[in-house]
């Protein structure tokens, strides 16, 4: 991801990274701890590169019961998609203000 961020920075005026969203605890293939470690490793390094962080993990985590689909315990529900879309819009507006 760090290499990709570097490449994107040569192509765009501002790069935004969205953190990986949490999964429902019933998900047998992924776990909050793994996702949290991934985000915790990347976010400070990307911030140091000047990448704007869109923390979708923080948007979804308090509302896992409604923002993550019950049928697969992984993907966003319609409500989760709406909440994340709004967060992305806000990040884009923030990036635009920084230009």
Backbone as CSV, one residue per row, in Angstrom:
resi,resn,N_x,N_y,N_z,CA_x,CA_y,CA_z,C_x,C_y,C_z
1,UNK,0.826,-1.191,0.000,0.000,0.000,0.000,0.869,1.253,0.000
2,UNK,1.972,1.221,0.719,2.833,2.398,0.771,3.422,2.704,-0.608
3,UNK,3.811,1.665,-1.330,4.346,1.851,-2.681,3.256,2.415,-3.594
4,UNK,2.065,1.877,-3.486,0.942,2.347,-4.311,0.623,3.805,-3.978
5,UNK,0.637,4.145,-2.695,0.379,5.538,-2.296,1.413,6.463,-2.918
6,UNK,2.667,6.042,-2.924,3.725,6.844,-3.534,3.502,7.057,-5.017
7,UNK,3.083,6.009,-5.693,2.790,6.120,-7.133,1.600,7.060,-7.355
8,UNK,0.555,6.887,-6.558,-0.622,7.749,-6.701,-0.283,9.217,-6.463
9,UNK,0.637,9.473,-5.555,1.014,10.857,-5.271,1.698,11.520,-6.457
10,UNK,2.264,10.739,-7.349,2.868,11.321,-8.553,1.810,11.625,-9.609
11,UNK,0.622,11.072,-9.427,-0.441,11.221,-10.424,-1.576,12.146,-9.995
12,UNK,-1.695,12.381,-8.683,-2.820,13.169,-8.165,-2.319,14.239,-7.209
13,UNK,-3.096,15.298,-7.091,-2.727,16.381,-6.177,-2.905,15.967,-4.723
14,UNK,-3.881,15.110,-4.452,-4.137,14.650,-3.083,-4.594,13.198,-3.139
15,UNK,-4.066,12.390,-2.233,-4.427,10.978,-2.155,-5.162,10.749,-0.839
16,UNK,-6.246,9.982,-0.919,-7.045,9.646,0.263,-7.008,8.132,0.447
17,UNK,-6.723,7.696,1.657,-6.743,6.274,2.005,-7.897,6.025,2.957
18,UNK,-8.736,5.055,2.629,-9.824,4.663,3.524,-9.393,3.434,4.304
19,UNK,-9.525,3.508,5.614,-9.150,2.366,6.439,-10.072,1.189,6.151
20,UNK,-9.549,0.010,6.421,-10.330,-1.210,6.248,-11.406,-1.261,7.321
21,UNK,-12.614,-1.582,6.892,-13.734,-1.612,7.828,-13.717,-2.907,8.642
22,UNK,-14.317,-2.876,9.827,-14.361,-4.082,10.651,-15.340,-5.102,10.066
23,UNK,-15.268,-6.295,10.596,-16.207,-7.348,10.208,-17.070,-7.697,11.405
24,UNK,-18.161,-8.356,11.132,-19.007,-8.858,12.209,-18.208,-9.922,12.976
25,UNK,-18.286,-9.935,14.285,-17.549,-10.941,15.059,-17.857,-12.385,14.641
26,UNK,-18.987,-12.624,14.000,-19.333,-13.970,13.544,-18.566,-14.379,12.284
27,UNK,-17.835,-13.461,11.679,-17.052,-13.770,10.489,-15.909,-14.699,10.878
28,UNK,-15.827,-15.861,10.228,-14.803,-16.844,10.590,-13.495,-16.645,9.830
29,UNK,-13.497,-15.785,8.816,-12.321,-15.616,7.973,-11.474,-14.399,8.330
30,UNK,-12.023,-13.474,9.045,-11.311,-12.245,9.394,-11.663,-11.861,10.819
31,UNK,-10.786,-11.084,11.438,-11.005,-10.701,12.831,-10.634,-9.236,13.035
32,UNK,-11.295,-8.603,13.983,-11.022,-7.196,14.291,-9.544,-6.956,14.588
33,UNK,-8.919,-7.875,15.294,-7.524,-7.683,15.685,-6.622,-7.563,14.457
34,UNK,-6.849,-8.412,13.466,-6.048,-8.382,12.244,-6.259,-7.064,11.503
35,UNK,-7.510,-6.671,11.368,-7.844,-5.424,10.671,-7.289,-4.223,11.423
36,UNK,-7.414,-4.224,12.733,-6.891,-3.115,13.543,-5.373,-3.007,13.413
37,UNK,-4.681,-4.136,13.406,-3.214,-4.121,13.241,-2.823,-3.568,11.873
38,UNK,-3.542,-3.974,10.850,-3.290,-3.499,9.491,-3.457,-1.981,9.424
39,UNK,-4.589,-1.491,9.930,-4.832,-0.049,9.927,-3.811,0.691,10.779
40,UNK,-3.493,0.158,11.954,-2.543,0.811,12.863,-1.142,0.887,12.258
41,UNK,-0.780,-0.081,11.470,0.524,-0.064,10.812,0.557,0.971,9.690
42,UNK,-0.476,0.972,8.864,-0.480,1.824,7.674,-0.771,3.294,7.930
43,UNK,-1.736,3.586,8.760,-2.193,4.971,8.912,-1.062,5.939,9.265
44,UNK,-0.234,5.678,10.274,0.824,6.654,10.578,1.829,6.833,9.433
45,UNK,2.130,5.753,8.739,3.072,5.837,7.617,2.485,6.646,6.460
46,UNK,1.205,6.425,6.186,0.545,7.176,5.118,0.397,8.646,5.493
47,UNK,0.046,8.907,6.748,-0.052,10.303,7.201,1.285,11.014,7.058
48,UNK,2.371,10.320,7.369,3.705,10.915,7.244,4.025,11.243,5.785
49,UNK,3.400,10.514,4.871,3.589,10.777,3.439,2.692,11.907,2.944
50,UNK,1.774,12.378,3.799,0.854,13.432,3.406,-0.460,12.917,2.837
51,UNK,-0.726,11.625,3.022,-1.973,11.034,2.546,-3.079,11.353,3.549
52,UNK,-4.228,11.773,3.047,-5.387,12.048,3.888,-6.049,10.719,4.261
53,UNK,-6.413,10.558,5.520,-7.003,9.313,6.002,-8.510,9.473,6.159
54,UNK,-9.247,8.568,5.528,-10.703,8.493,5.672,-10.958,7.266,6.556
55,UNK,-11.218,7.487,7.823,-11.302,6.398,8.799,-12.684,5.731,8.784
56,UNK,-12.901,4.908,7.766,-14.171,4.198,7.652,-14.340,3.158,8.756
57,UNK,-13.223,2.672,9.283,-13.302,1.715,10.391,-14.046,2.333,11.564
58,UNK,-13.723,3.582,11.877,-14.382,4.273,12.990,-15.842,4.589,12.699
59,UNK,-16.176,4.716,11.440,-17.566,4.959,11.057,-18.401,3.694,11.289
60,UNK,-17.853,2.557,10.914,-18.607,1.300,10.940,-18.594,0.619,12.301
61,UNK,-17.461,0.637,12.973,-17.279,-0.164,14.197,-18.376,0.022,15.260
62,UNK,-18.811,1.245,15.562,-19.858,1.388,16.589,-21.233,0.874,16.158
63,UNK,-21.371,0.589,14.859,-22.678,0.208,14.321,-22.618,-1.108,13.546
64,UNK,-21.746,-2.007,13.959,-21.562,-3.258,13.217,-22.885,-3.979,12.993
65,UNK,-23.747,-3.978,13.996,-25.018,-4.701,13.878,-25.884,-4.199,12.732
66,UNK,-25.777,-2.920,12.400,-26.605,-2.384,11.316,-25.801,-2.070,10.049
67,UNK,-24.501,-1.877,10.170,-23.694,-1.495,9.013,-23.035,-2.672,8.295
68,UNK,-23.007,-3.847,8.914,-22.449,-5.036,8.271,-23.585,-6.018,8.010
69,UNK,-23.588,-6.583,6.820,-24.659,-7.516,6.441,-24.657,-8.755,7.318
70,UNK,-25.823,-9.187,7.701,-25.976,-10.361,8.556,-25.723,-11.667,7.798
71,UNK,-25.932,-11.660,6.496,-25.813,-12.906,5.741,-24.374,-13.340,5.481
72,UNK,-23.435,-12.400,5.433,-22.047,-12.808,5.194,-21.061,-12.280,6.242
73,UNK,-21.541,-11.426,7.145,-20.725,-10.902,8.256,-19.492,-10.131,7.786
74,UNK,-19.534,-9.623,6.550,-18.352,-8.966,5.988,-18.685,-7.668,5.249
75,UNK,-19.607,-7.741,4.323,-19.886,-6.594,3.465,-20.839,-5.602,4.127
76,UNK,-20.772,-4.388,3.628,-21.615,-3.333,4.173,-23.082,-3.547,3.795
77,UNK,-23.937,-3.248,4.736,-25.381,-3.219,4.464,-25.683,-1.923,3.716
78,UNK,-26.926,-1.736,3.339,-27.302,-0.487,2.681,-27.027,0.705,3.606
79,UNK,-27.360,0.554,4.884,-27.107,1.632,5.853,-25.603,1.880,6.001
80,UNK,-24.818,0.812,6.005,-23.369,0.944,6.100,-22.778,1.618,4.874
81,UNK,-23.300,1.250,3.710,-22.850,1.887,2.463,-23.167,3.375,2.469
82,UNK,-24.355,3.711,2.934,-24.747,5.124,2.996,-23.840,5.903,3.949
83,UNK,-23.567,5.321,5.122,-22.717,5.998,6.108,-21.296,6.165,5.577
84,UNK,-20.770,5.133,4.942,-19.412,5.225,4.397,-19.354,6.189,3.219
85,UNK,-20.384,6.187,2.400,-20.425,7.125,1.273,-20.389,8.565,1.775
86,UNK,-21.136,8.839,2.836,-21.135,10.186,3.405,-19.748,10.542,3.938
87,UNK,-19.089,9.589,4.585,-17.732,9.827,5.103,-16.754,10.092,3.959
88,UNK,-16.905,9.373,2.865,-16.035,9.576,1.704,-16.266,10.961,1.108
89,UNK,-17.512,11.361,1.002,-17.828,12.704,0.495,-17.144,13.761,1.359
90,UNK,-17.227,13.606,2.669,-16.589,14.569,3.576,-15.073,14.582,3.393
91,UNK,-14.472,13.422,3.190,-13.024,13.354,2.968,-12.632,14.040,1.667
92,UNK,-13.428,13.850,0.652,-13.146,14.501,-0.635,-13.263,16.014,-0.492
93,UNK,-14.278,16.464,0.211,-14.422,17.914,0.448,-13.227,18.459,1.214
94,UNK,-12.784,17.713,2.217,-11.620,18.139,3.009,-10.367,18.205,2.123
95,UNK,-10.184,17.202,1.289,-9.029,17.189,0.377,-9.082,18.366,-0.585
96,UNK,-10.265,18.662,-1.057,-10.448,19.777,-1.982,-10.076,21.106,-1.327
97,UNK,-10.435,21.260,-0.058,-10.100,22.478,0.689,-8.600,22.631,0.877
98,UNK,-7.885,21.511,0.882,-6.446,21.534,1.126,-5.649,21.909,-0.133
99,UNK,-6.305,21.867,-1.272,-5.601,22.158,-2.530,-5.396,23.636,-2.739
